[in-house]
Amino acid sequence: MTVYALDRWAKRPKPIDARPLTLTLKTVPETVVRVDPAPDAGDPPGRSTRFAARHPVFRTEARLVGTVSGTVGGTAYSGDLSQK
């Protein structure tokens, strides 16, 4: 699974601190996945616009819904995520 960091208008990639994000999926039981930085070639050192994770839950046919969260510049952020 790949997560991209975008600007406030969700139009362009925005490099953020290259620290892992957390994906919490609303499964039974709840599934928590670490999403690691996977910088694109043009990302500045120590920053990333792309984050990736592998987990068996991604192999299921179920539509996945959850929250992705992380800290950028000392501020905690989170957002809803739903698989299309």
MDTraj code that builds the backbone (N, CA, C; nanometers):
import mdtraj as md
import numpy as np

residues = "MET THR VAL TYR ALA LEU ASP ARG TRP ALA LYS ARG PRO LYS PRO ILE ASP ALA ARG PRO LEU THR LEU THR LEU LYS THR VAL PRO GLU THR VAL VAL ARG VAL ASP PRO ALA PRO ASP ALA GLY ASP PRO PRO GLY ARG SER THR ARG PHE ALA ALA ARG HIS PRO VAL PHE ARG THR GLU ALA ARG LEU VAL GLY THR VAL SER GLY THR VAL GLY GLY THR ALA TYR SER GLY ASP LEU SER GLN LYS".split()
xyz = np.array([
    [0.0836, -0.1141, 0.0000],
    [0.0000, 0.0000, 0.0000],
    [0.0898, 0.1225, 0.0000],
    [0.0504, 0.2235, -0.0746],
    [0.1287, 0.3462, -0.0831],
    [0.0423, 0.4651, -0.0416],
    [0.1002, 0.5525, 0.0395],
    [0.0344, 0.6753, 0.0849],
    [0.1212, 0.7917, 0.0366],
    [0.0574, 0.8930, -0.0183],
    [0.1298, 1.0115, -0.0648],
    [0.0948, 1.1317, 0.0221],
    [0.1963, 1.2127, 0.0547],
    [0.1755, 1.3383, 0.1264],
    [0.1508, 1.4463, 0.0213],
    [0.0370, 1.5147, 0.0334],
    [-0.0013, 1.6169, -0.0638],
    [-0.0168, 1.7528, 0.0038],
    [-0.0152, 1.8581, -0.0768],
    [-0.0349, 1.9925, -0.0227],
    [-0.1782, 2.0074, 0.0295],
    [-0.2095, 2.1220, 0.0880],
    [-0.3405, 2.1419, 0.1515],
    [-0.4562, 2.1329, 0.0527],
    [-0.4296, 2.1486, -0.0759],
    [-0.5343, 2.1394, -0.1774],
    [-0.5410, 2.0007, -0.2402],
    [-0.4555, 1.9099, -0.1911],
    [-0.4473, 1.7726, -0.2424],
    [-0.4221, 1.7706, -0.3928],
    [-0.3375, 1.8620, -0.4380],
    [-0.3058, 1.8727, -0.5807],
    [-0.1634, 1.8285, -0.6124],
    [-0.0685, 1.8628, -0.5251],
    [0.0727, 1.8365, -0.5540],
    [0.1403, 1.7658, -0.4365],
    [0.2404, 1.6822, -0.4657],
    [0.3158, 1.6188, -0.3572],
    [0.3826, 1.7230, -0.2690],
    [0.3841, 1.6963, -0.1385],
    [0.4493, 1.7873, -0.0438],
    [0.5416, 1.7045, 0.0455],
    [0.6726, 1.7228, 0.0331],
    [0.7650, 1.6473, 0.1178],
    [0.7436, 1.6802, 0.2659],
    [0.7369, 1.5760, 0.3468],
    [0.7245, 1.5910, 0.4917],
    [0.8371, 1.5126, 0.5583],
    [0.8507, 1.5265, 0.6897],
    [0.9536, 1.4535, 0.7632],
    [0.9493, 1.3052, 0.7270],
    [1.0652, 1.2496, 0.6982],
    [1.0736, 1.1083, 0.6609],
    [1.0729, 1.0210, 0.7861],
    [0.9587, 1.0201, 0.8531],
    [0.9374, 0.9359, 0.9718],
    [0.8174, 0.8468, 0.9434],
    [0.8157, 0.7271, 0.9996],
    [0.7035, 0.6368, 0.9723],
    [0.5686, 0.6959, 1.0112],
    [0.4669, 0.6581, 0.9364],
    [0.3280, 0.6910, 0.9666],
    [0.2628, 0.5669, 1.0249],
    [0.1459, 0.5821, 1.0839],
    [0.0706, 0.4695, 1.1392],
    [-0.0630, 0.4611, 1.0689],
    [-0.0943, 0.3424, 1.0191],
    [-0.2237, 0.3160, 0.9579],
    [-0.3016, 0.2257, 1.0522],
    [-0.4167, 0.2729, 1.0985],
    [-0.5031, 0.1943, 1.1862],
    [-0.6281, 0.1591, 1.1072],
    [-0.6461, 0.0295, 1.0809],
    [-0.7588, -0.0171, 1.0001],
    [-0.8719, -0.0670, 1.0880],
    [-0.9943, -0.0361, 1.0461],
    [-1.1137, -0.0777, 1.1195],
    [-1.1501, -0.2204, 1.0789],
    [-1.0682, -0.3128, 1.1234],
    [-1.0932, -0.4549, 1.1014],
    [-1.1255, -0.5168, 1.2368],
    [-1.1659, -0.6420, 1.2364],
    [-1.1913, -0.7126, 1.3627],
    [-1.0965, -0.8319, 1.3676],
    [-0.9970, -0.8291, 1.4582],
    [-0.9609, -0.7171, 1.5465],
    [-0.8957, -0.6043, 1.4662],
    [-0.8828, -0.4893, 1.5310],
    [-0.8203, -0.3732, 1.4689],
    [-0.6796, -0.4088, 1.4189],
    [-0.6404, -0.3560, 1.3045],
    [-0.5077, -0.3812, 1.2478],
    [-0.4299, -0.2511, 1.2461],
    [-0.3080, -0.2541, 1.3010],
    [-0.2208, -0.1371, 1.3002],
    [-0.0988, -0.1713, 1.2153],
    [-0.0697, -0.0853, 1.1163],
    [0.0391, -0.1092, 1.0217],
    [0.1326, 0.0109, 1.0214],
    [0.2608, -0.0168, 1.0272],
    [0.3624, 0.0887, 1.0152],
    [0.3830, 0.1176, 0.8663],
    [0.3782, 0.2452, 0.8292],
    [0.3945, 0.2872, 0.6898],
    [0.5255, 0.3667, 0.6828],
    [0.6263, 0.3072, 0.6199],
    [0.7608, 0.3649, 0.6193],
    [0.7837, 0.4611, 0.5023],
    [0.8726, 0.5596, 0.5224],
    [0.9062, 0.6499, 0.4135],
    [0.9663, 0.5716, 0.2967],
    [0.9284, 0.6091, 0.1755],
    [0.9830, 0.5518, 0.0522],
    [1.0033, 0.6685, -0.0438],
    [1.1013, 0.7543, -0.0141],
    [1.1167, 0.8801, -0.0883],
    [1.1248, 0.8602, -0.2401],
    [1.0599, 0.9510, -0.3122],
    [1.0736, 0.9574, -0.4569],
    [1.2102, 1.0187, -0.4882],
    [1.2562, 1.0002, -0.6109],
    [1.3890, 1.0479, -0.6518],
    [1.4087, 1.1975, -0.6272],
    [1.3062, 1.2796, -0.6430],
    [1.3200, 1.4239, -0.6272],
    [1.2975, 1.4764, -0.4869],
    [1.2678, 1.3889, -0.3913],
    [1.2440, 1.4349, -0.2541],
    [1.3739, 1.4817, -0.1894],
    [1.3703, 1.5920, -0.1131],
    [1.4916, 1.6391, -0.0462],
    [1.5365, 1.5417, 0.0629],
    [1.6655, 1.5442, 0.0979],
    [1.7159, 1.4563, 0.2038],
    [1.6376, 1.4734, 0.3341],
    [1.6024, 1.3611, 0.3972],
    [1.5313, 1.3641, 0.5248],
    [1.3822, 1.3922, 0.5127],
    [1.3305, 1.4009, 0.3887],
    [1.1886, 1.4281, 0.3656],
    [1.1364, 1.3276, 0.2641],
    [1.0061, 1.3079, 0.2634],
    [0.9461, 1.2119, 0.1708],
    [0.8052, 1.2548, 0.1326],
    [0.7680, 1.2282, 0.0091],
    [0.6304, 1.2494, -0.0346],
    [0.5559, 1.1171, -0.0437],
    [0.6306, 1.0061, -0.0377],
    [0.5706, 0.8738, -0.0548],
    [0.6054, 0.7856, 0.0654],
    [0.5066, 0.7074, 0.1092],
    [0.5216, 0.6154, 0.2212],
    [0.4593, 0.4826, 0.1799],
    [0.5205, 0.3716, 0.2209],
    [0.4717, 0.2412, 0.1742],
    [0.4716, 0.1382, 0.2865],
    [0.3813, 0.0406, 0.2723],
    [0.3719, -0.0682, 0.3705],
    [0.3266, -0.1958, 0.3013],
    [0.3672, -0.3071, 0.3586],
    [0.3200, -0.4389, 0.3158],
    [0.2628, -0.5075, 0.4388],
    [0.1495, -0.5727, 0.4209],
    [0.0853, -0.6431, 0.5325],
    [-0.0150, -0.7415, 0.4729],
    [-0.0333, -0.8576, 0.5352],
    [-0.1297, -0.9558, 0.4833],
    [-0.2718, -0.9011, 0.4685],
    [-0.3103, -0.8040, 0.5486],
    [-0.4460, -0.7503, 0.5416],
    [-0.4733, -0.6872, 0.4046],
    [-0.3675, -0.6428, 0.3355],
    [-0.3854, -0.5817, 0.2041],
    [-0.4189, -0.6840, 0.0958],
    [-0.4042, -0.8121, 0.1271],
    [-0.4360, -0.9182, 0.0300],
    [-0.5821, -0.9604, 0.0349],
    [-0.6583, -0.9073, 0.1273],
    [-0.7977, -0.9461, 0.1406],
    [-0.8835, -0.8755, 0.0361],
    [-1.0000, -0.9287, 0.0121],
    [-1.0943, -0.8693, -0.0834],
    [-1.1786, -0.7598, -0.0183],
    [-1.1747, -0.7512, 0.1137],
    [-1.2573, -0.6543, 0.1861],
    [-1.2121, -0.5113, 0.1559],
    [-1.3073, -0.4202, 0.1534],
    [-1.2770, -0.2767, 0.1384],
    [-1.2214, -0.2285, 0.2713],
    [-1.1021, -0.1717, 0.2687],
    [-1.0361, -0.1297, 0.3919],
    [-1.0653, 0.0168, 0.4217],
    [-1.0947, 0.0429, 0.5489],
    [-1.1254, 0.1774, 0.5972],
    [-1.0455, 0.1980, 0.7252],
    [-0.9926, 0.3180, 0.7448],
    [-0.9182, 0.3435, 0.8672],
    [-0.8682, 0.4860, 0.8745],
    [-0.7598, 0.5040, 0.9517],
    [-0.7003, 0.6349, 0.9749],
    [-0.5500, 0.6244, 0.9576],
    [-0.4923, 0.7208, 0.8895],
    [-0.3467, 0.7308, 0.8799],
    [-0.3051, 0.8494, 0.9657],
    [-0.1988, 0.8314, 1.0446],
    [-0.1567, 0.9387, 1.1350],
    [-0.0050, 0.9462, 1.1415],
    [0.0442, 1.0636, 1.1786],
    [0.1874, 1.0852, 1.1931],
    [0.2131, 1.2238, 1.2481],
    [0.3400, 1.2509, 1.2731],
    [0.3808, 1.3800, 1.3265],
    [0.4713, 1.4495, 1.2247],
    [0.4401, 1.5739, 1.1951],
    [0.5180, 1.6531, 1.1000],
    [0.5543, 1.7847, 1.1661],
    [0.6829, 1.8107, 1.1764],
    [0.7276, 1.9362, 1.2369],
    [0.6788, 1.9542, 1.3786],
    [0.6645, 1.8439, 1.4526],
    [0.6198, 1.8498, 1.5914],
    [0.4696, 1.8559, 1.6097],
    [0.3929, 1.8581, 1.5010],
    [0.2472, 1.8628, 1.5082],
    [0.1892, 1.7299, 1.4638],
    [0.0976, 1.6739, 1.5430],
    [0.0326, 1.5468, 1.5087],
    [-0.0802, 1.5719, 1.4090],
    [-0.0859, 1.4866, 1.3069],
    [-0.1905, 1.4943, 1.2053],
    [-0.2514, 1.3567, 1.1877],
    [-0.3794, 1.3538, 1.1466],
    [-0.4417, 1.2266, 1.1102],
    [-0.5487, 1.2552, 1.0061],
    [-0.5792, 1.1521, 0.9292],
    [-0.6806, 1.1669, 0.8264],
    [-0.7432, 1.0336, 0.7955],
    [-0.8676, 1.0372, 0.7537],
    [-0.9388, 0.9150, 0.7184],
    [-0.8871, 0.8604, 0.5869],
    [-0.8913, 0.7296, 0.5756],
    [-0.8433, 0.6622, 0.4571],
    [-0.9462, 0.5565, 0.4203],
    [-0.9777, 0.5464, 0.2915],
    [-1.0664, 0.4401, 0.2484],
    [-1.0214, 0.3907, 0.1121],
    [-1.0209, 0.2615, 0.0991],
    [-0.9755, 0.1971, -0.0232],
    [-1.0838, 0.2051, -0.1288],
    [-1.0453, 0.2355, -0.2515],
    [-1.1423, 0.2433, -0.3607],
    [-1.1596, 0.1081, -0.4252],
])
top = md.Topology()
chain = top.add_chain()
for i, resn in enumerate(residues, 1):
    res = top.add_residue(resn, chain, resSeq=i)
    for name in ("N", "CA", "C"):
        top.add_atom(name, md.element.get_by_symbol(name[0]), res)
traj = md.Trajectory(xyz[None], top)
